[in-house]
Every structure is written in structure tokens, then in C-alpha cells.
Amino acid sequence: MNAGDDLKPCPFCGGTAQWFNFDDDCENAGGSAIECSGCGAASHVEFGRKENLASSWNRRAHLAEAAADVLAERARQISAEGWTPEHDDGHSRGQMATAAGCYILHQSHLGDELEVFWPWEMTWWKPTDRRRDLVKAAALLLAEIERLDRAEARAKTEATHA
């Protein structure tokens, strides 16, 4: 298998999949992996029968349209808006979860009062239709969960090195 031969697009964002061979000077020396150039989703590192790596990447369960839309929105937030994980880490007081809640409640009877809860400048408040608002909310919740996971991992690392 040559790098990139017959690789399907990323199942999360539709980006181009790239084959990587790890150099001898890293912990995964001799291994290979596949990574999406769009959202960074990656396969496991394969050391043995590398032809299995491509078939594993290409074999996947059907992703529901709703889930694909949420993952695509998260990728868009990162690539188009610049809301990278490093940026998100600065929102440590629940702002992303609060924003998600605002999008969820937008079309309810509380819709007119949400600007009181919106955690950022109102220029970032961009509700559209019910489904799109729910997709944005789910992507914001995903970003918040990822931020919590990174914070927990950092805390464990710091505790280990203290």
C-alpha cells in the first residue's frame, strides 16, 4: 500500500486522508497511521500488516446524517472561525456549554431572554433555524467535553510531575 492509495475521505468532516510513516527517532518508529488533513482525526498506529490499516480506515459504520453534521460543524468552527482547542481552553467557566444552552433554548418560550445568558459579544449570536441551532449547540458541547478532557489530562500530568 502506498501512501494515500485508495483511502476514503474522513468519516467525520470529509477531508482528505493522508498516510504517515513514523521516522526512526520517535516512539512510534516503524509504524504508520492515517490522519485527516481537515479535522485531524486519526487511525491507530499500525506496526505489522500495514495493508490492514487502509482497510480499517475505509471500513466504517454508517454515520448518521445528524452526527456527521455536528462533526462537520465542529471542524468548521476550528478551520473557519479559528476556535482551536488552544482557544477553547481559555473558556474555562462553562461558556461553551452556556452558549450551547442558548442555541437549544432559542426557539422556546425563553428565546427573547437569552441575550442575558449569552457568554460572548452579541455579534457572535447567530441563530438560524431549529435544526441548525441544535447542530451548533451539539458542536459547542463537543468542544466543551474535549476541553474538560484536556484539562483533566493536564491535571493528571501535573500531579505526576509534582
DSSP file (Angstrom, degrees, kcal/mol; ACC not computed):
  #  RESIDUE AA STRUCTURE BP1 BP2  ACC     N-H-->O    O-->H-N    N-H-->O    O-->H-N    TCO  KAPPA ALPHA  PHI   PSI    X-CA   Y-CA   Z-CA
    1    1 A M              0   0    0      0, 0.0     2,-0.2     0, 0.0     3,-0.1   0.000 360.0 360.0 360.0 125.6    0.0    0.0    0.0
    2    2 A N    >   -     0   0    0      1,-0.1     3,-2.3    17,-0.0     2,-0.0  -0.614 360.0 -73.8 -91.6 157.1    1.4    3.4   -1.0
    3    3 A A  T 3  S-     0   0    0      1,-0.3    -1,-0.1    -2,-0.2    31,-0.0  -0.264 116.9  -0.9 -53.5 121.3    0.7    6.5    0.9
    4    4 A G  T >  S+     0   0    0      1,-0.2     3,-1.3    -3,-0.1    -1,-0.3   0.369  86.4 153.2  83.9  -5.1   -2.9    7.6    0.2
    5    5 A D  T <  S-     0   0    0     -3,-2.3    -1,-0.2     1,-0.3    49,-0.0  -0.421  77.1 -17.2 -62.6 122.9   -3.8    4.8   -2.2
    6    6 A D  T 3  S+     0   0    0     -2,-0.2     2,-0.5     1,-0.2    -1,-0.3   0.769  89.2 158.0  56.8  33.3   -7.5    4.2   -2.2
    7    7 A L    <   -     0   0    0     -3,-1.3    10,-0.2    10,-0.1    -1,-0.2  -0.763  36.9-132.1 -89.1 132.0   -8.2    5.9    1.1
    8    8 A K        -     0   0    0     -2,-0.5     9,-0.1    46,-0.2     6,-0.0  -0.383  34.5 -90.7 -72.6 158.5  -11.7    7.1    1.6
    9    9 A P        -     0   0    0      0, 0.0     7,-0.2     0, 0.0     6,-0.1  -0.189  61.4 -70.6 -62.4 164.7  -12.3   10.7    2.8
   10   10 A C     >  -     0   0    0      5,-2.8     4,-1.3     1,-0.2    48,-0.0  -0.320  37.5-140.7 -56.7 133.2  -12.6   11.4    6.5
   11   11 A P  T  4 S+     0   0    0      0, 0.0    -1,-0.2     0, 0.0    52,-0.1   0.639  98.0  46.2 -72.6 -11.9  -15.8    9.9    8.0
   12   12 A F  T  4 S+     0   0    0     59,-0.1    63,-0.1     3,-0.1    60,-0.1   0.874 133.6   3.3 -97.4 -45.8  -16.1   13.0   10.2
   13   13 A C  T  4 S-     0   0    0      2,-0.1    -3,-0.0    58,-0.1    55,-0.0   0.499  90.0-115.9-122.3  -6.7  -15.5   16.0    8.0
   14   14 A G     <  +     0   0    0     -4,-1.3     3,-0.1     1,-0.2    58,-0.0   0.533  64.5 148.6  82.5   5.1  -15.0   14.6    4.5
   15   15 A G        -     0   0    0     -6,-0.1    -5,-2.8     1,-0.1     2,-0.3  -0.095  56.4 -80.3 -69.0 171.2  -11.4   15.9    4.5
   16   16 A T        -     0   0    0     -7,-0.2    21,-2.9    20,-0.1     2,-0.3  -0.557  41.7-134.7 -76.6 131.7   -8.5   14.2    2.6
   17   17 A A  E     -A   36   0A   0     -2,-0.3     2,-0.4    19,-0.2    19,-0.2  -0.700  20.4-162.6 -87.3 138.0   -6.9   11.2    4.4
   18   18 A Q  E     -A   35   0A   0     17,-2.7    17,-2.6    -2,-0.3     2,-0.4  -0.969  13.6-134.7-125.3 138.8   -3.1   11.1    4.4
   19   19 A W  E     -A   34   0A   0     -2,-0.4     2,-0.4    15,-0.2    15,-0.2  -0.761  23.3-165.9 -89.8 132.2   -0.9    8.1    5.2
   20   20 A F  E     -A   33   0A   0     13,-3.4    13,-2.3    -2,-0.4     2,-0.5  -0.976  12.0-160.0-123.3 135.0    2.0    8.8    7.5
   21   21 A N  E     -A   32   0A   0     -2,-0.4     2,-0.3    11,-0.2    11,-0.2  -0.958  26.3-127.8-107.3 128.6    5.1    6.6    8.2
   22   22 A F        -     0   0    0      9,-3.0     8,-1.4    -2,-0.5     4,-0.0  -0.574  21.6-121.8 -82.0 137.3    6.8    7.4   11.5
   23   23 A D    >   -     0   0    0     -2,-0.3     3,-0.9     6,-0.2     8,-0.2  -0.156  25.7-106.0 -69.3 167.3   10.5    8.2   11.5
   24   24 A D  T 3  S+     0   0    0      1,-0.2     5,-0.2     5,-0.2    -1,-0.1   0.647 110.9  68.5 -70.4 -14.7   13.0    6.2   13.5
   25   25 A D  T 3  S+     0   0    0      3,-0.1     2,-0.3     2,-0.0    -1,-0.2   0.024  89.9  71.7 -99.2  30.1   13.5    9.0   16.0
   26   26 A C  S X  S-     0   0    0     -3,-0.9     3,-1.6    -4,-0.0    -4,-0.0  -0.898  91.3-103.3-136.6 169.1   10.1    8.8   17.6
   27   27 A E  T 3  S+     0   0    0     -2,-0.3    -3,-0.0     1,-0.3    -1,-0.0   0.729 120.5  51.0 -66.7 -21.1    8.2    6.4   19.9
   28   28 A N  T >  S+     0   0    0     -5,-0.1     3,-2.6     3,-0.1    -6,-0.3   0.039  80.2 162.0-101.6  26.1    6.2    5.0   17.0
   29   29 A A  T <   +     0   0    0     -3,-1.6    -5,-0.2     1,-0.3    -6,-0.2  -0.161  67.4  16.7 -51.4 132.2    9.2    4.3   14.9
   30   30 A G  T 3  S+     0   0    0     -8,-1.4    -1,-0.3     1,-0.3     2,-0.1   0.297 104.7 112.4  87.4  -9.8    8.4    1.9   12.1
   31   31 A G    <   -     0   0    0     -3,-2.6    -9,-3.0    -8,-0.2    -1,-0.3  -0.432  51.3-150.9 -91.8 168.5    4.7    2.4   12.4
   32   32 A S  E     +AB  21  46A   0     14,-2.0    14,-3.2   -11,-0.2     2,-0.3  -0.954  13.4 177.2-135.2 155.2    2.2    4.0   10.1
   33   33 A A  E     -A   20   0A   0    -13,-2.3   -13,-3.4    -2,-0.3     2,-0.4  -0.959  24.3-127.1-150.1 165.0   -1.1    5.9   10.6
   34   34 A I  E     -A   19   0A   0     10,-0.4     9,-2.8    -2,-0.3     2,-0.4  -0.967  27.6-177.6-118.2 135.5   -3.7    7.7    8.6
   35   35 A E  E     -AC  18  42A   0    -17,-2.6   -17,-2.7    -2,-0.4     2,-0.4  -0.986  27.6-119.5-135.5 144.2   -4.8   11.2    9.5
   36   36 A C  E  >  -A   17   0A   0      5,-2.9     4,-0.9    -2,-0.4   -19,-0.2  -0.665  12.8-151.0 -79.5 131.1   -7.4   13.6    8.1
   37   37 A S  T  4 S+     0   0    0    -21,-2.9    -1,-0.1    -2,-0.4   -20,-0.1   0.644  92.6  50.7 -75.7 -13.6   -5.9   16.8    6.8
   38   38 A G  T  4 S+     0   0    0    -22,-0.3    -1,-0.1     3,-0.1   -21,-0.0   0.947 129.5   4.7 -88.1 -58.1   -9.1   18.6    7.7
   39   39 A C  T  4 S-     0   0    0      2,-0.1    -2,-0.1    39,-0.0    -1,-0.0   0.522  92.6-116.6-111.1  -8.0  -10.0   17.8   11.3
   40   40 A G     <  +     0   0    0     -4,-0.9    -3,-0.1     1,-0.3     0, 0.0   0.504  54.4 158.1  86.2   3.0   -7.1   15.8   12.5
   41   41 A A        -     0   0    0     -6,-0.1    -5,-2.9     1,-0.0     2,-0.3  -0.358  23.0-167.9 -58.5 142.0   -9.0   12.5   13.1
   42   42 A A  B     -C   35   0A   0     -7,-0.2    -7,-0.2   -25,-0.1     3,-0.1  -0.946  20.4-126.4-139.1 156.1   -6.5    9.7   13.0
   43   43 A S        -     0   0    0     -9,-2.8     2,-0.1    -2,-0.3    10,-0.0  -0.229  45.6 -83.8 -81.8 179.2   -6.3    5.9   12.9
   44   44 A H        -     0   0    0      9,-0.1     2,-0.5     1,-0.1   -10,-0.4  -0.353  52.8 -95.8 -72.7 167.2   -4.4    3.7   15.3
   45   45 A V        -     0   0    0    -12,-0.1     2,-0.5    -2,-0.1   -12,-0.2  -0.793  39.7-154.1 -88.7 128.7   -0.7    3.2   14.7
   46   46 A E  B     +B   32   0A   0    -14,-3.2   -14,-2.0    -2,-0.5     4,-0.1  -0.893  24.3 167.8-107.6 129.9    0.0    0.0   12.7
   47   47 A F        +     0   0    0     -2,-0.5     3,-0.2   -16,-0.2    -1,-0.1   0.666  68.5  39.9-108.6 -26.1    3.3   -1.8   13.0
   48   48 A G  S    S+     0   0    0      1,-0.2     2,-1.4     2,-0.0    -2,-0.1   0.691 117.2  10.7 -93.2-111.9    2.5   -5.1   11.4
   49   49 A R    >   -     0   0    0      1,-0.2     3,-1.8     2,-0.1     4,-0.4  -0.575  64.0-172.4 -77.1  94.4    0.4   -5.8    8.3
   50   50 A K  T >> S+     0   0    0     -2,-1.4     4,-0.9     1,-0.3     3,-0.9   0.669  75.5  73.2 -69.5 -17.0    0.0   -2.2    7.1
   51   51 A E  H 3> S+     0   0    0      1,-0.2     4,-1.4     2,-0.2    -1,-0.3   0.793  91.4  61.0 -65.2 -24.0   -2.4   -3.2    4.4
   52   52 A N  H <> S+     0   0    0     -3,-1.8     4,-2.3     1,-0.2    -1,-0.2   0.765  92.7  66.1 -70.0 -25.1   -4.9   -3.7    7.3
   53   53 A L  H <> S+     0   0    0     -3,-0.9     4,-2.3    -4,-0.4    -1,-0.2   0.942 103.3  43.1 -63.3 -48.5   -4.5    0.0    8.2
   54   54 A A  H  X S+     0   0    0     -4,-0.9     4,-2.5     1,-0.2   -46,-0.2   0.909 114.3  50.1 -65.7 -41.8   -6.1    1.2    5.0
   55   55 A S  H  X S+     0   0    0     -4,-1.4     4,-1.5     1,-0.2    -1,-0.2   0.871 110.9  50.2 -66.9 -33.9   -8.9   -1.3    5.1
   56   56 A S  H  < S+     0   0    0     -4,-2.3    -2,-0.2     2,-0.2    -1,-0.2   0.913 111.5  48.2 -67.1 -41.8   -9.6   -0.4    8.7
   57   57 A W  H  < S+     0   0    0     -4,-2.3    -2,-0.2     1,-0.2    -1,-0.2   0.908 115.3  45.0 -62.7 -41.6   -9.8    3.3    7.8
   58   58 A N  H  < S+     0   0    0     -4,-2.5     2,-0.6    -5,-0.2    -1,-0.2   0.722  99.6  78.6 -77.8 -21.8  -12.1    2.6    4.9
   59   59 A R     <  +     0   0    0     -4,-1.5     2,-0.3    -5,-0.2    -1,-0.0  -0.790  62.9 142.0 -93.0 119.3  -14.4    0.2    6.8
   60   60 A R        -     0   0    0     -2,-0.6     2,-0.1     3,-0.0     3,-0.1  -0.998  51.3-103.1-155.0 152.9  -16.8    2.1    8.9
   61   61 A A        -     0   0    0     -2,-0.3     2,-0.2     1,-0.1     0, 0.0  -0.416  55.0 -88.1 -71.7 153.9  -20.3    2.1   10.1
   62   62 A H        -     0   0    0     -2,-0.1     2,-0.5     1,-0.1    -1,-0.1  -0.472  41.9-137.8 -64.5 128.3  -22.7    4.5    8.5
   63   63 A L        -     0   0    0     -2,-0.2    -1,-0.1   -52,-0.1     5,-0.0  -0.791  23.0-114.0 -90.8 125.9  -22.6    7.8   10.4
   64   64 A A     >  -     0   0    0     -2,-0.5     4,-2.6     1,-0.1     5,-0.2  -0.237  22.7-119.2 -56.9 145.5  -26.0    9.3   10.9
   65   65 A E  H  > S+     0   0    0      1,-0.2     4,-2.5     2,-0.2     5,-0.2   0.884 113.7  53.6 -55.7 -41.0  -26.5   12.5    9.0
   66   66 A A  H  > S+     0   0    0      2,-0.2     4,-2.0     1,-0.2    -1,-0.2   0.929 110.1  46.0 -62.2 -45.1  -27.1   14.4   12.2
   67   67 A A  H  > S+     0   0    0      1,-0.2     4,-2.4     2,-0.2     5,-0.2   0.905 112.2  51.4 -64.9 -41.0  -23.8   13.1   13.8
   68   68 A A  H  X S+     0   0    0     -4,-2.6     4,-2.5     1,-0.2    -1,-0.2   0.894 109.0  51.5 -62.0 -39.5  -21.9   13.9   10.6
   69   69 A D  H  X S+     0   0    0     -4,-2.5     4,-2.2    -5,-0.2    -1,-0.2   0.888 109.6  49.4 -65.4 -39.2  -23.4   17.5   10.6
   70   70 A V  H  X S+     0   0    0     -4,-2.0     4,-2.3     2,-0.2    -2,-0.2   0.930 113.3  46.0 -65.4 -45.3  -22.3   18.0   14.2
   71   71 A L  H  X S+     0   0    0     -4,-2.4     4,-2.3     1,-0.2    -2,-0.2   0.883 112.5  50.8 -66.3 -37.5  -18.7   16.8   13.5
   72   72 A A  H  X S+     0   0    0     -4,-2.5     4,-2.3    -5,-0.2    -1,-0.2   0.894 109.8  50.6 -65.6 -39.3  -18.6   18.9   10.3
   73   73 A E  H  X S+     0   0    0     -4,-2.2     4,-2.6     2,-0.2    -2,-0.2   0.902 109.6  50.4 -64.7 -40.6  -19.8   22.0   12.3
   74   74 A R  H  X S+     0   0    0     -4,-2.3     4,-1.7     2,-0.2    -2,-0.2   0.925 111.2  48.4 -62.9 -43.3  -17.1   21.4   14.9
   75   75 A A  H  X S+     0   0    0     -4,-2.3     4,-2.9     1,-0.2     5,-0.3   0.889 111.5  50.9 -62.5 -38.6  -14.5   21.1   12.1
   76   76 A R  H  X>S+     0   0    0     -4,-2.3     4,-2.7     1,-0.2     5,-1.3   0.900 105.6  55.2 -65.3 -41.3  -15.9   24.4   10.6
   77   77 A Q  H  <5S+     0   0    0     -4,-2.6     6,-2.5     3,-0.2     5,-0.3   0.885 114.6  41.1 -58.6 -38.0  -15.6   26.1   14.0
   78   78 A I  H  X5S+     0   0    0     -4,-1.7     4,-0.7     4,-0.2    -2,-0.2   0.955 124.5  33.3 -74.4 -51.8  -11.9   25.2   14.1
   79   79 A S  H  <5S+     0   0    0     -4,-2.9    -3,-0.2     2,-0.1    -2,-0.2   0.897 129.9  29.5 -78.3 -40.9  -11.0   25.8   10.5
   80   80 A A  T  <5S+     0   0    0     -4,-2.7    -3,-0.2    -5,-0.3    -1,-0.1   0.862 131.5  31.3 -89.3 -38.0  -13.2   28.8    9.6
   81   81 A E  T  4<S-     0   0    0     -5,-1.3    -3,-0.2    -4,-0.3    -2,-0.1   0.660  98.2-126.2 -95.5 -18.4  -13.6   30.6   12.9
   82   82 A G     <  +     0   0    0     -4,-0.7     2,-2.1    -6,-0.3    -4,-0.2   0.687  54.7 151.0  80.4  18.1  -10.3   29.7   14.4
   83   83 A W        +     0   0    0     -6,-2.5    -1,-0.2    -7,-0.1    -4,-0.1  -0.508  25.3 173.4 -84.1  73.5  -11.8   28.2   17.6
   84   84 A T     >  -     0   0    0     -2,-2.1     4,-3.0    -6,-0.2     5,-0.2  -0.211  49.6-100.8 -74.6 166.8   -8.9   25.8   18.1
   85   85 A P  H  > S+     0   0    0      0, 0.0     4,-1.9     0, 0.0    -1,-0.1   0.886 125.9  54.3 -55.7 -37.9   -8.5   23.6   21.2
   86   86 A E  H  4 S+     0   0    0      2,-0.2     4,-0.4     1,-0.2    -3,-0.1   0.909 110.5  45.6 -64.0 -40.8   -6.0   26.1   22.5
   87   87 A H  H >4 S+     0   0    0      1,-0.2     3,-1.7     2,-0.2     4,-0.3   0.936 111.0  53.0 -64.4 -46.7   -8.5   28.9   22.1
   88   88 A D  H >< S+     0   0    0     -4,-3.0     3,-2.2     1,-0.3    -2,-0.2   0.825  95.6  68.8 -60.0 -32.1  -11.3   26.8   23.7
   89   89 A D  T 3< S+     0   0    0     -4,-1.9    -1,-0.3     1,-0.3    -2,-0.2   0.734  89.9  64.6 -61.6 -20.6   -9.1   26.1   26.7
   90   90 A G  T <  S+     0   0    0     -3,-1.7     2,-1.1    -4,-0.4    -1,-0.3   0.614  85.6  75.4 -75.9 -12.0   -9.5   29.8   27.6
   91   91 A H    X   +     0   0    0     -3,-2.2     3,-0.6    -4,-0.3     5,-0.4  -0.573  55.8 146.0 -98.0  69.4  -13.2   29.3   28.2
   92   92 A S  T 3   +     0   0    0     -2,-1.1    -1,-0.2     1,-0.2    -2,-0.1   0.353  53.5  71.3 -92.8   6.1  -12.9   27.5   31.5
   93   93 A R  T 3  S-     0   0    0     -3,-0.1    -1,-0.2     0, 0.0    -2,-0.0   0.063 118.6 -90.8-110.7  25.7  -16.0   28.8   33.1
   94   94 A G  S <> S+     0   0    0     -3,-0.6     4,-2.4    50,-0.1     5,-0.2   0.667  78.9 141.6  82.5  16.2  -18.6   26.9   31.1
   95   95 A Q  H  > S+     0   0    0      1,-0.2     4,-2.7     2,-0.2     5,-0.2   0.882  71.0  50.3 -61.3 -39.4  -19.0   29.5   28.4
   96   96 A M  H  > S+     0   0    0     -5,-0.4     4,-2.2     2,-0.2    -1,-0.2   0.906 112.2  47.1 -68.1 -39.3  -19.3   26.9   25.6
   97   97 A A  H  > S+     0   0    0      2,-0.2     4,-2.3     1,-0.2    -1,-0.2   0.890 112.5  50.7 -66.6 -38.3  -21.9   24.9   27.4
   98   98 A T  H  X S+     0   0    0     -4,-2.4     4,-2.0     2,-0.2    -2,-0.2   0.924 110.0  49.3 -64.0 -44.3  -23.8   28.1   28.2
   99   99 A A  H  X S+     0   0    0     -4,-2.7     4,-2.1     1,-0.2    -2,-0.2   0.905 109.5  52.5 -61.4 -41.2  -23.7   29.1   24.5
  100  100 A A  H  X S+     0   0    0     -4,-2.2     4,-2.4     1,-0.2    -1,-0.2   0.924 107.4  52.3 -59.8 -44.2  -24.9   25.6   23.6
  101  101 A G  H  X S+     0   0    0     -4,-2.3     4,-2.4     1,-0.2    -1,-0.2   0.878 106.3  53.7 -59.7 -38.5  -27.8   26.0   26.0
  102  102 A C  H  X S+     0   0    0     -4,-2.0     4,-0.9     1,-0.2    -1,-0.2   0.922 109.6  47.3 -62.9 -43.6  -28.8   29.3   24.4
  103  103 A Y  H  < S+     0   0    0     -4,-2.1     3,-0.4     1,-0.2     4,-0.4   0.894 111.9  51.1 -64.5 -38.5  -28.9   27.7   21.0
  104  104 A I  H  < S+     0   0    0     -4,-2.4     3,-0.4     1,-0.2    -2,-0.2   0.911 116.8  39.1 -64.1 -41.9  -31.0   24.9   22.4
  105  105 A L  H >< S+     0   0    0     -4,-2.4     3,-2.3     1,-0.2     5,-0.4   0.514  86.6 102.7 -86.9  -4.9  -33.5   27.2   24.0
  106  106 A H  T 3< S+     0   0    0     -4,-0.9    -1,-0.2    -3,-0.4    -2,-0.1   0.842  86.0  39.0 -50.8 -44.1  -33.6   29.8   21.2
  107  107 A Q  T 3  S+     0   0    0     -3,-0.4    -1,-0.3    -4,-0.4    -2,-0.1   0.275 101.1  92.0 -95.6  13.2  -36.9   28.7   19.7
  108  108 A S  S X  S-     0   0    0     -3,-2.3     3,-1.7     1,-0.1     4,-0.2  -0.269 102.0 -85.5 -90.0-174.9  -38.6   28.0   23.1
  109  109 A H  T 3  S+     0   0    0      1,-0.3     3,-0.3     2,-0.1    -3,-0.1   0.624 128.6  60.5 -67.3 -11.7  -40.6   30.5   25.1
  110  110 A L  T >  S+     0   0    0     -5,-0.4     3,-2.0     1,-0.2     4,-0.4   0.441  72.3 106.7 -91.7  -0.8  -37.3   31.7   26.6
  111  111 A G  G X  S+     0   0    0     -3,-1.7     3,-0.9     1,-0.3     4,-0.2   0.788  74.5  52.4 -52.2 -37.2  -35.9   32.8   23.2
  112  112 A D  G 3  S+     0   0    0     -3,-0.3    -1,-0.3     1,-0.2     3,-0.2   0.651 109.1  50.4 -76.4 -14.1  -36.3   36.5   23.8
  113  113 A E  G X  S+     0   0    0     -3,-2.0     3,-1.2     1,-0.2     4,-0.4   0.360  79.9  97.5-103.8   4.5  -34.5   36.5   27.1
  114  114 A L  G X>  +     0   0    0     -3,-0.9     4,-1.7    -4,-0.4     3,-1.6   0.751  64.0  75.3 -71.7 -23.9  -31.4   34.5   26.0
  115  115 A E  G 34 S+     0   0    0      1,-0.3    -1,-0.3    -3,-0.2    -2,-0.1   0.771  88.4  63.4 -61.8 -21.4  -29.1   37.5   25.5
  116  116 A V  G <4 S+     0   0    0     -3,-1.2    -1,-0.3     1,-0.2    -2,-0.2   0.840 111.7  35.9 -65.5 -32.7  -28.9   37.8   29.2
  117  117 A F  T <4 S+     0   0    0     -3,-1.6    -2,-0.2    -4,-0.4    -1,-0.2   0.652  84.0 116.8 -96.3 -18.8  -27.2   34.4   29.3
  118  118 A W     <  -     0   0    0     -4,-1.7     4,-0.1     1,-0.2   -19,-0.1  -0.331  56.2-151.0 -57.6 123.8  -25.1   34.6   26.0
  119  119 A P        +     0   0    0      0, 0.0     2,-0.2     0, 0.0    -1,-0.2   0.575  68.4  42.6 -80.1  -9.0  -21.5   34.4   27.3
  120  120 A W  S    S-     0   0    0      1,-0.2     5,-0.1   -25,-0.1    -2,-0.0  -0.609 104.7 -54.7-125.4-176.9  -19.9   36.4   24.5
  121  121 A E    >   -     0   0    0     -2,-0.2     3,-2.1     1,-0.1     4,-0.2  -0.309  52.3-118.7 -58.7 145.0  -20.4   39.6   22.5
  122  122 A M  G >  S+     0   0    0      1,-0.3     3,-1.4     2,-0.2    -1,-0.1   0.689 108.2  75.8 -64.3 -18.0  -23.8   39.6   20.8
  123  123 A T  G 3  S+     0   0    0      1,-0.3    -1,-0.3     3,-0.0    -2,-0.1   0.744  93.4  54.8 -64.1 -20.2  -22.1   39.8   17.3
  124  124 A W  G <  S+     0   0    0     -3,-2.1     2,-0.8     2,-0.0    -1,-0.3   0.508  81.7 100.5 -89.5  -5.5  -21.4   36.0   17.9
  125  125 A W    <   +     0   0    0     -3,-1.4   -10,-0.0    -4,-0.2    -3,-0.0  -0.728  44.4 161.4 -82.6 109.7  -25.0   35.2   18.5
  126  126 A K        +     0   0    0     -2,-0.8    -1,-0.1     7,-0.0     2,-0.1  -0.492   8.5 174.1-133.2  62.9  -26.1   33.7   15.1
  127  127 A P        +     0   0    0      0, 0.0     3,-0.1     0, 0.0   -24,-0.0  -0.390   5.3 161.8 -69.4 150.1  -29.3   31.7   15.5
  128  128 A T        -     0   0    0      1,-0.4     2,-0.2    -2,-0.1     3,-0.0   0.193  53.1 -17.8-128.9-106.6  -30.9   30.4   12.3
  129  129 A D     >  -     0   0    0      1,-0.1     4,-2.8    -2,-0.0    -1,-0.4  -0.654  69.8 -98.7-107.4 169.2  -33.4   27.5   12.2
  130  130 A R  H  > S+     0   0    0     -2,-0.2     4,-2.0     1,-0.2     5,-0.1   0.890 119.9  44.6 -54.0 -49.5  -34.1   24.9   14.8
  131  131 A R  H  > S+     0   0    0      2,-0.2     4,-2.3     1,-0.2    -1,-0.2   0.937 114.6  47.9 -65.3 -46.3  -32.0   22.1   13.3
  132  132 A R  H  > S+     0   0    0      1,-0.2     4,-2.6     2,-0.2    -1,-0.2   0.897 110.8  52.4 -62.5 -40.1  -29.0   24.3   12.6
  133  133 A D  H  X S+     0   0    0     -4,-2.8     4,-2.4     1,-0.2    -1,-0.2   0.896 109.4  49.4 -62.1 -39.1  -29.2   25.8   16.1
  134  134 A L  H  X S+     0   0    0     -4,-2.0     4,-2.6    -5,-0.2    -2,-0.2   0.879 109.5  51.7 -67.8 -37.2  -29.2   22.2   17.5
  135  135 A V  H  X S+     0   0    0     -4,-2.3     4,-2.3     2,-0.2    -2,-0.2   0.937 111.4  47.3 -62.9 -46.4  -26.2   21.3   15.4
  136  136 A K  H  X S+     0   0    0     -4,-2.6     4,-2.4     1,-0.2    -2,-0.2   0.922 112.3  50.7 -59.7 -43.7  -24.3   24.4   16.6
  137  137 A A  H  X S+     0   0    0     -4,-2.4     4,-2.4     1,-0.2    -2,-0.2   0.925 110.3  48.3 -60.9 -45.6  -25.3   23.5   20.2
  138  138 A A  H  X S+     0   0    0     -4,-2.6     4,-2.3     1,-0.2    -1,-0.2   0.889 111.3  50.4 -64.1 -38.8  -24.1   19.9   19.9
  139  139 A A  H  X S+     0   0    0     -4,-2.3     4,-2.3     2,-0.2    -1,-0.2   0.893 110.5  49.7 -66.3 -39.1  -20.7   21.1   18.4
  140  140 A L  H  X S+     0   0    0     -4,-2.4     4,-2.2     2,-0.2    -2,-0.2   0.894 110.5  50.1 -65.0 -39.4  -20.3   23.5   21.2
  141  141 A L  H  X S+     0   0    0     -4,-2.4     4,-2.6     2,-0.2    -2,-0.2   0.898 109.2  51.8 -65.0 -39.8  -21.0   20.8   23.7
  142  142 A L  H  X S+     0   0    0     -4,-2.3     4,-2.6     2,-0.2    -2,-0.2   0.924 109.4  50.0 -60.7 -44.5  -18.4   18.6   22.0
  143  143 A A  H  X S+     0   0    0     -4,-2.3     4,-2.2     1,-0.2    -2,-0.2   0.897 111.1  49.5 -60.7 -40.4  -15.9   21.4   22.2
  144  144 A E  H  X S+     0   0    0     -4,-2.2     4,-2.5     2,-0.2    -2,-0.2   0.907 110.7  49.0 -66.5 -42.0  -16.7   21.7   26.0
  145  145 A I  H  X S+     0   0    0     -4,-2.6     4,-2.4     2,-0.2    -2,-0.2   0.920 111.6  49.6 -63.3 -43.2  -16.3   18.0   26.6
  146  146 A E  H  X S+     0   0    0     -4,-2.6     4,-2.4     2,-0.2    -2,-0.2   0.902 110.3  51.3 -61.2 -40.6  -13.0   18.0   24.7
  147  147 A R  H  X S+     0   0    0     -4,-2.2     4,-2.5     2,-0.2    -2,-0.2   0.918 109.8  49.3 -62.6 -44.1  -11.8   21.0   26.8
  148  148 A L  H  X S+     0   0    0     -4,-2.5     4,-2.4     1,-0.2    -1,-0.2   0.905 110.5  50.9 -61.3 -41.6  -12.8   19.2   30.0
  149  149 A D  H  X S+     0   0    0     -4,-2.4     4,-2.3     2,-0.2    -2,-0.2   0.907 111.1  47.9 -63.3 -42.0  -10.9   16.1   28.9
  150  150 A R  H  X S+     0   0    0     -4,-2.4     4,-2.6     2,-0.2    -2,-0.2   0.914 111.3  50.8 -64.8 -41.8   -7.7   18.1   28.1
  151  151 A A  H  X S+     0   0    0     -4,-2.5     4,-2.4     1,-0.2    -2,-0.2   0.909 111.2  48.2 -62.4 -42.0   -7.9   19.9   31.5
  152  152 A E  H  X S+     0   0    0     -4,-2.4     4,-2.2     2,-0.2    -1,-0.2   0.911 111.6  49.6 -64.6 -42.1   -8.2   16.6   33.3
  153  153 A A  H  X S+     0   0    0     -4,-2.3     4,-2.3     2,-0.2    -2,-0.2   0.906 111.5  49.2 -64.1 -41.3   -5.3   15.1   31.3
  154  154 A R  H  X S+     0   0    0     -4,-2.6     4,-2.9     2,-0.2     5,-0.2   0.914 109.9  51.5 -62.8 -42.7   -3.2   18.2   32.1
  155  155 A A  H  X S+     0   0    0     -4,-2.4     4,-2.3     1,-0.2    -2,-0.2   0.902 110.5  48.4 -62.4 -41.0   -4.1   18.0   35.8
  156  156 A K  H  X S+     0   0    0     -4,-2.2     4,-2.0     2,-0.2    -1,-0.2   0.915 112.5  48.5 -65.2 -42.1   -3.0   14.3   35.9
  157  157 A T  H  X S+     0   0    0     -4,-2.3     4,-1.8     1,-0.2    -2,-0.2   0.923 112.5  48.1 -63.6 -44.5    0.3   15.1   34.1
  158  158 A E  H  < S+     0   0    0     -4,-2.9     4,-0.5     1,-0.2    -1,-0.2   0.885 111.1  50.9 -64.0 -38.5    1.0   18.0   36.5
  159  159 A A  H >< S+     0   0    0     -4,-2.3     3,-0.5     1,-0.2    -1,-0.2   0.865 109.7  50.9 -66.4 -35.6    0.2   15.8   39.5
  160  160 A T  H 3< S+     0   0    0     -4,-2.0    -1,-0.2     1,-0.2    -2,-0.2   0.855 114.6  42.8 -69.2 -35.3    2.5   13.1   38.3
  161  161 A H  T 3<        0   0    0     -4,-1.8    -1,-0.2     1,-0.2    -2,-0.2   0.385 360.0 360.0 -93.1   3.1    5.4   15.6   37.8
  162  162 A A    <         0   0    0     -3,-0.5    -1,-0.2    -4,-0.5    -2,-0.1   0.473 360.0 360.0 -85.6 360.0    4.8   17.4   41.1
